[in-house]
Amino acid sequence: MPWRERGRFTARMTAQHITPFPAGTHGRPGTRDGLAARDRYAWVAPLVATVLLCPLGPAAVFLGGLSVMATDGCGPDHCPQALTTSLEWIYGLLFFGAPVAFKAWVTAWALPWTRRWAAARAVAAAVSLLPLIVLLLVFSLPAP
């Protein structure tokens, strides 16, 4: 039977052919269930980063600034290579890592609070804590 005789393209659609959007998409086509939903725990990762950065951030800057006094005993030219390498890492992290950490911290708070952005928010919060490696370097400086 040819398609013109069946009325395949000219017949009206019945109710069984009309389907609503899937549940949980809120009328937005192309979204999957759950990804567009609001994340109840979106505040946890940025808050943990904030709580850790408030006391440890200034301590890292202060102790990193004082770490240059480790070269007082050997003078600037006669210090071991391990000490000068550690000091270069400390000041590199303070100079280049602080702006990156601040931007990552702001990003962790500014990302949309949906489940879709949960992983990116956790990564941004973790990156904002990387300059705290300065404390590890300061407390493990080699002897001059």
N, CA, C and O of each residue as an XYZ file, in Angstrom:
576
protein
N       0.847     -1.160      0.000
C       0.000      0.000      0.000
C       0.905      1.238      0.000
O       1.749      1.370      0.885
N       0.752      2.129     -0.951
C       1.573      3.333     -1.005
C       1.261      4.270      0.163
O       0.186      4.206      0.759
N       2.214      5.129      0.472
C       2.083      6.001      1.635
C       0.949      7.000      1.492
O       0.398      7.426      2.507
N       0.573      7.395      0.277
C      -0.525      8.351      0.102
C      -1.865      7.723      0.489
O      -2.752      8.398      1.011
N      -1.990      6.467      0.235
C      -3.254      5.803      0.560
C      -3.375      5.553      2.065
O      -4.482      5.574      2.604
N      -2.275      5.321      2.737
C      -2.323      5.080      4.182
C      -2.532      6.365      4.955
O      -3.025      6.338      6.083
N      -2.166      7.490      4.364
C      -2.263      8.752      5.088
C      -1.152      8.925      6.095
O      -1.315      9.603      7.110
N      -0.026      8.312      5.811
C       1.084      8.311      6.764
C       1.583      9.705      7.101
O       1.854      9.996      8.266
N       1.709     10.572      6.104
C       2.237     11.899      6.361
C       1.149     12.952      6.485
O       1.438     14.102      6.816
N      -0.065     12.588      6.230
C      -1.141     13.574      6.271
C      -2.092     13.362      7.431
O      -2.886     14.254      7.731
N      -2.046     12.232      8.087
C      -2.973     11.969      9.187
C      -2.544     12.732     10.432
O      -1.367     13.039     10.616
N      -3.518     13.030     11.278
C      -3.230     13.717     12.537
C      -2.578     12.757     13.522
O      -2.810     11.549     13.485
N      -1.768     13.314     14.394
C      -1.127     12.476     15.404
C      -2.102     12.195     16.519
O      -2.884     13.062     16.909
N      -2.056     10.994     17.028
C      -2.893     10.638     18.160
C      -2.150     10.945     19.445
O      -0.968     11.285     19.415
N      -2.821     10.829     20.550
C      -2.227     11.144     21.846
C      -1.088     10.199     22.197
O      -0.192     10.576     22.953
N      -1.098      9.014     21.682
C      -0.037      8.066     22.007
C       1.287      8.444     21.347
O       2.338      7.960     21.767
N       1.258      9.290     20.335
C       2.488      9.719     19.674
C       3.104     10.948     20.318
O       4.290     11.212     20.125
N       2.337     11.694     21.068
C       2.826     12.919     21.690
C       3.431     12.537     23.036
O       2.747     11.989     23.901
N       4.698     12.827     23.203
C       5.360     12.497     24.466
C       5.866     13.769     25.121
O       6.415     14.637     24.442
N       5.692     13.891     26.420
C       6.230     15.070     27.116
C       7.739     14.917     27.323
O       8.315     13.863     27.049
N       8.356     15.975     27.804
C       9.780     15.909     28.118
C      10.005     14.909     29.247
O       9.121     14.727     30.084
N      11.155     14.262     29.290
C      11.423     13.316     30.379
C      11.410     14.009     31.738
O      11.649     15.212     31.843
N      11.130     13.240     32.751
C      11.064     13.787     34.104
C      12.427     14.320     34.527
O      13.454     13.695     34.259
N      12.435     15.461     35.181
C      13.665     16.038     35.706
C      14.370     17.004     34.779
O      15.379     17.597     35.159
N      13.852     17.180     33.548
C      14.531     18.089     32.634
C      13.971     19.497     32.719
O      14.559     20.424     32.162
N      12.842     19.678     33.406
C      12.234     20.988     33.595
C      11.932     21.666     32.260
O      12.055     22.884     32.134
N      11.542     20.880     31.276
C      11.157     21.435     30.000
C      12.304     21.837     29.107
O      12.078     22.467     28.073
N      13.527     21.497     29.466
C      14.675     21.852     28.639
C      15.124     20.631     27.873
O      15.599     19.666     28.471
N      14.984     20.654     26.558
C      15.450     19.488     25.800
C      16.964     19.387     25.816
O      17.665     20.398     25.843
N      17.454     18.175     25.799
C      18.894     17.947     25.742
C      19.556     17.798     27.092
O      20.755     17.524     27.154
N      18.822     17.967     28.173
C      19.419     17.792     29.493
C      19.105     16.405     30.013
O      18.041     15.847     29.743
N      20.047     15.859     30.763
C      19.851     14.544     31.353
C      19.342     14.703     32.780
O      19.574     15.721     33.432
N      18.653     13.691     33.240
C      18.125     13.742     34.601
C      19.252     13.886     35.604
O      20.261     13.187     35.509
N      19.095     14.771     36.550
C      20.058     14.924     37.626
C      21.136     15.950     37.384
O      21.597     16.567     38.345
N      21.560     16.167     36.171
C      22.640     17.120     35.931
C      22.174     18.558     36.054
O      22.955     19.433     36.428
N      20.911     18.812     35.744
C      20.390     20.170     35.848
C      19.870     20.459     37.247
O      19.539     21.603     37.559
N      19.794     19.442     38.091
C      19.268     19.625     39.441
C      20.271     20.380     40.308
O      21.482     20.297     40.101
N      19.757     21.098     41.257
C      20.597     21.860     42.179
C      21.335     20.905     43.114
O      20.746     19.964     43.646
N      22.616     21.153     43.306
C      23.443     20.308     44.163
C      23.338     20.806     45.595
O      23.679     21.953     45.886
N      22.871     19.950     46.482
C      22.698     20.355     47.880
C      24.029     20.532     48.591
O      24.102     21.264     49.578
N      25.080     19.881     48.114
C      26.375     19.931     48.780
C      27.397     20.740     47.995
O      28.599     20.507     48.128
N      26.949     21.673     47.189
C      27.861     22.468     46.367
C      28.736     23.386     47.203
O      29.808     23.787     46.750
N      28.316     23.722     48.381
C      29.054     24.660     49.223
C      30.182     23.994     50.003
O      31.007     24.691     50.592
N      30.239     22.668     50.022
C      31.195     21.973     50.892
C      32.647     22.197     50.452
O      33.473     22.609     51.266
N      32.968     21.937     49.193
C      34.359     22.055     48.723
C      34.882     23.498     48.833
O      35.992     23.689     49.331
N      34.130     24.519     48.391
C      34.647     25.886     48.574
C      34.771     26.280     50.045
O      35.683     27.019     50.414
N      33.862     25.794     50.879
C      33.945     26.142     52.297
C      35.159     25.498     52.958
O      35.830     26.136     53.769
N      35.446     24.248     52.624
C      36.635     23.588     53.182
C      37.892     24.330     52.740
O      38.805     24.537     53.539
N      37.941     24.729     51.470
C      39.092     25.494     50.984
C      39.208     26.832     51.708
O      40.314     27.260     52.037
N      38.095     27.489     51.956
C      38.114     28.772     52.657
C      38.575     28.609     54.093
O      39.384     29.394     54.588
N      38.058     27.587     54.761
C      38.432     27.357     56.160
C      39.920     27.019     56.275
O      40.572     27.443     57.229
N      40.456     26.275     55.333
C      41.883     25.945     55.372
C      42.762     27.131     54.976
O      43.849     27.312     55.523
N      42.292     27.932     54.029
C      43.109     29.054     53.563
C      43.147     30.214     54.550
O      44.133     30.949     54.591
N      42.102     30.393     55.340
C      42.087     31.539     56.264
C      43.257     31.521     57.244
O      43.945     32.536     57.352
N      43.525     30.436     57.963
C      44.681     30.471     58.859
C      45.996     30.091     58.182
O      47.048     30.638     58.514
N      45.938     29.147     57.226
C      47.180     28.631     56.657
C      47.749     29.507     55.547
O      48.959     29.487     55.319
N      46.921     30.269     54.857
C      47.406     31.152     53.800
C      48.342     32.246     54.325
O      49.463     32.377     53.834
N      47.900     33.033     55.316
C      48.812     34.029     55.885
C      50.045     33.407     56.548
O      51.127     33.993     56.515
N      49.886     32.231     57.145
C      51.042     31.565     57.744
C      52.049     31.165     56.674
O      53.257     31.262     56.890
N      51.557     30.713     55.515
C      52.462     30.340     54.424
C      53.208     31.565     53.899
O      54.403     31.486     53.613
N      52.521     32.682     53.774
C      53.179     33.908     53.289
C      54.198     34.397     54.317
O      55.309     34.784     53.956
N      53.826     34.382     55.585
C      54.723     34.863     56.636
C      55.963     33.975     56.756
O      57.087     34.476     56.740
N      55.768     32.687     56.875
C      56.907     31.784     57.026
C      57.721     31.677     55.744
O      58.937     31.497     55.798
N      57.071     31.785     54.599
C      57.801     31.807     53.341
C      58.670     33.045     53.222
O      59.779     32.979     52.692
N      58.175     34.171     53.710
C      58.977     35.397     53.711
C      60.154     35.322     54.666
O      61.218     35.875     54.388
N      59.972     34.646     55.781
C      61.068     34.516     56.748
C      62.070     33.430     56.363
O      63.151     33.361     56.947
N      61.735     32.587     55.400
C      62.609     31.466     55.077
C      63.941     31.898     54.480
O      64.895     31.119     54.478
N      64.022     33.110     53.981
C      65.294     33.574     53.419
C      66.349     33.726     54.511
O      67.545     33.752     54.219
N      65.918     33.825     55.753
C      66.884     33.947     56.849
C      67.635     32.641     57.086
O      68.580     32.609     57.874
N      67.232     31.572     56.421
C      67.980     30.319     56.530
C      69.352     30.440     55.900
O      70.230     29.622     56.175
N      69.556     31.442     55.063
C      70.864     31.635     54.421
C      71.784     32.532     55.234
O      72.895     32.817     54.788
N      71.366     32.988     56.411
C      72.210     33.870     57.225
C      73.495     33.187     57.676
O      74.535     33.839     57.770
N      73.444     31.909     57.953
C      74.622     31.200     58.453
C      75.655     30.909     57.378
O      76.833     30.748     57.697
N      75.258     30.836     56.132
C      76.202     30.456     55.094
C      76.464     31.579     54.096
O      77.309     31.428     53.213
N      75.773     32.677     54.213
C      75.971     33.769     53.262
C      75.275     33.454     51.950
O      74.922     32.303     51.692
N      75.080     34.450     51.136
C      74.325     34.212     49.908
C      75.082     33.382     48.864
O      74.454     32.801     47.979
N      76.412     33.314     48.948
C      77.173     32.635     47.902
C      77.632     31.235     48.277
O      77.976     30.452     47.392
N      77.649     30.897     49.550
C      78.223     29.625     49.983
C      77.179     28.641     50.519
O      77.528     27.702     51.235
N      75.940     28.843     50.189
C      74.880     27.944     50.675
C      74.806     26.698     49.791
O      75.130     26.753     48.604
N      74.381     25.580     50.373
C      74.249     24.358     49.575
C      73.165     24.509     48.502
O      72.222     25.287     48.644
N      73.334     23.754     47.450
C      72.410     23.836     46.325
C      70.995     23.415     46.727
O      70.024     23.967     46.208
N      70.859     22.456     47.635
C      69.538     22.004     48.069
C      68.771     23.128     48.754
O      67.562     23.260     48.565
N      69.468     23.941     49.549
C      68.813     25.054     50.239
C      68.358     26.119     49.246
O      67.231     26.607     49.334
N      69.215     26.479     48.313
C      68.821     27.510     47.355
C      67.706     27.017     46.428
O      66.859     27.808     46.012
N      67.696     25.743     46.107
C      66.612     25.196     45.288
C      65.282     25.250     46.031
O      64.255     25.607     45.455
N      65.308     24.896     47.309
C      64.080     24.968     48.113
C      63.579     26.398     48.226
O      62.376     26.644     48.134
N      64.484     27.338     48.425
C      64.081     28.738     48.515
C      63.523     29.245     47.187
O      62.579     30.036     47.181
N      64.084     28.809     46.077
C      63.530     29.199     44.779
C      62.120     28.650     44.592
O      61.248     29.333     44.054
N      61.899     27.420     45.036
C      60.560     26.851     44.954
C      59.581     27.619     45.837
O      58.446     27.875     45.435
N      60.016     27.982     47.030
C      59.140     28.719     47.954
C      58.723     30.050     47.351
O      57.538     30.383     47.331
N      59.690     30.807     46.863
C      59.348     32.122     46.328
C      58.625     32.018     44.985
O      57.816     32.886     44.657
N      58.899     30.985     44.215
C      58.134     30.769     42.982
C      56.673     30.467     43.269
O      55.779     30.985     42.600
N      56.436     29.618     44.278
C      55.058     29.306     44.648
C      54.336     30.512     45.230
O      53.148     30.711     44.973
N      55.041     31.313     46.008
C      54.404     32.505     46.562
C      54.097     33.527     45.469
O      53.036     34.151     45.489
N      55.000     33.703     44.530
C      54.826     34.735     43.512
C      53.827     34.315     42.434
O      52.954     35.097     42.058
N      53.952     33.083     41.936
C      53.084     32.641     40.851
C      51.857     31.874     41.343
O      50.817     31.881     40.684
N      51.970     31.222     42.477
C      50.872     30.391     42.955
C      49.764     31.155     43.645
O      48.611     30.723     43.609
N      50.075     32.278     44.271
C      49.050     33.034     44.989
C      47.960     33.573     44.054
O      46.780     33.419     44.369
N      48.299     34.198     42.921
C      47.216     34.649     42.030
C      46.403     33.490     41.448
O      45.186     33.599     41.294
N      47.065     32.395     41.132
C      46.348     31.230     40.606
C      45.413     30.663     41.681
O      44.279     30.287     41.385
N      45.887     30.604     42.915
C      45.065     30.088     44.009
C      43.865     30.984     44.261
O      42.765     30.495     44.516
N      44.070     32.286     44.191
C      42.948     33.208     44.412
C      41.897     33.041     43.312
O      40.700     33.003     43.594
N      42.344     32.944     42.073
C      41.389     32.771     40.966
C      40.660     31.428     41.072
O      39.465     31.349     40.787
N      41.361     30.391     41.472
C      40.722     29.088     41.632
C      39.720     29.108     42.788
O      38.667     28.476     42.709
N      40.041     29.819     43.839
C      39.136     29.937     44.984
C      37.860     30.684     44.598
O      36.759     30.269     44.960
N      38.011     31.782     43.867
C      36.840     32.531     43.404
C      36.015     31.678     42.446
O      34.785     31.700     42.492
N      36.687     30.932     41.583
C      35.982     30.059     40.649
C      35.201     28.977     41.382
O      34.085     28.645     40.983
N      35.767     28.426     42.441
C      35.070     27.385     43.206
C      33.769     27.913     43.798
O      32.782     27.181     43.878
N      33.760     29.176     44.211
C      32.528     29.757     44.746
C      31.579     30.218     43.641
O      30.363     30.200     43.827
N      32.121     30.633     42.491
C      31.297     31.250     41.453
C      30.656     30.262     40.482
O      29.718     30.629     39.775
N      31.133     29.028     40.429
C      30.537     28.059     39.503
C      29.074     27.811     39.868
O      28.712     27.877     41.043
N      28.230     27.526     38.873
C      26.812     27.246     39.179
C      26.672     26.066     40.134
O      27.425     25.096     40.052
N      25.713     26.159     41.030
C      25.547     25.145     42.062
C      24.638     24.018     41.573
O      23.616     23.715     42.189
N      25.027     23.407     40.459
C      24.320     22.250     39.937
C      25.263     21.055     39.954
O      26.477     21.206     40.093
N      24.688     19.873     39.812
C      25.510     18.659     39.863
C      26.471     18.569     38.691
O      27.502     17.902     38.772
N      26.133     19.234     37.617
C      27.002     19.197     36.440
C      28.374     19.778     36.746
O      29.370     19.315     36.191
N      28.449     20.769     37.605
C      29.697     21.472     37.902
C      30.348     20.997     39.194
O      31.271     21.652     39.678
N      29.910     19.899     39.764
C      30.446     19.430     41.047
C      31.920     19.058     40.948
O      32.704     19.412     41.829
N      32.306     18.359     39.902
C      33.711     17.948     39.758
C      34.608     19.161     39.514
O      35.691     19.253     40.090
N      34.175     20.076     38.679
C      34.976     21.276     38.413
C      35.119     22.124     39.670
O      36.167     22.727     39.901
N      34.064     22.171     40.484
C      34.129     22.933     41.730
C      35.114     22.299     42.706
O      35.854     23.011     43.386
N      35.130     20.976     42.784
C      36.062     20.288     43.677
C      37.501     20.464     43.202
O      38.401     20.645     44.022
N      37.730     20.416     41.895
C      39.082     20.616     41.363
C      39.547     22.041     41.627
O      40.697     22.255     42.011
N      38.667     23.016     41.425
C      39.042     24.411     41.679
C      39.362     24.629     43.162
O      40.300     25.355     43.492
N      38.605     24.017     44.035
C      38.886     24.144     45.469
C      40.218     23.487     45.821
O      40.962     24.009     46.651
N      40.523     22.357     45.206
C      41.810     21.686     45.472
C      42.977     22.503     44.928
O      44.022     22.591     45.572
N      42.811     23.100     43.751
C      43.881     23.921     43.171
C      44.127     25.155     44.031
O      45.258     25.634     44.118
N      43.085     25.670     44.660
C      43.274     26.849     45.509
C      44.110     26.538     46.745
O      44.618     27.456     47.389
N      44.260     25.262     47.085
C      45.067     24.883     48.248
C      46.512     24.541     47.898
O      47.312     24.301     48.803
N      46.868     24.512     46.633
C      48.224     24.119     46.240
C      49.329     25.032     46.790
O      50.391     24.515     47.136
N      49.148     26.342     46.891
C      50.226     27.150     47.466
C      50.535     26.843     48.928
O      51.532     27.330     49.459
N      49.706     26.051     49.579
C      50.025     25.666     50.957
C      51.191     24.690     51.006
O      51.657     24.324     52.085
N      51.655     24.272     49.843
C      52.870     23.449     49.772
C      54.059     24.239     50.313
O      55.061     23.653     50.723
N      53.950     25.565     50.314
C      55.006     26.418     50.865
C      55.288     26.035     52.310
O      56.446     26.011     52.727
N      54.250     25.735     53.075
C      54.461     25.341     54.473
C      55.269     24.049     54.562
O      56.147     23.926     55.416
N      54.986     23.107     53.708
C      55.757     21.869     53.676
C      57.216     22.143     53.338
O      58.117     21.572     53.954
N      57.451     23.013     52.363
C      58.817     23.346     51.975
C      59.557     24.105     53.071
O      60.745     23.874     53.296
N      58.865     24.998     53.743
C      59.515     25.782     54.816
C      59.928     24.868     55.966
O      61.032     24.980     56.497
N      59.036     23.973     56.337
C      59.328     23.101     57.475
C      60.286     21.966     57.125
O      60.734     21.244     58.015
N      60.603     21.799     55.855
C      61.563     20.765     55.477
C      62.786     21.358     54.776
O      63.409     20.695     53.947
N      63.130     22.607     55.109
C      64.324     23.215     54.535
C      65.575     22.453     54.978
O      65.701     22.099     56.150
N      66.492     22.199     54.054
C      67.730     21.530     54.446
C      68.621     22.449     55.286
O      68.518     23.673     55.208
N      69.470     21.857     56.063
C      70.370     22.644     56.919
C      71.435     23.327     56.059
O      71.930     22.741     55.096
N      71.786     24.570     56.412
C      72.836     25.258     55.626
C      74.209     24.701     55.890
O      75.188     25.170     55.309
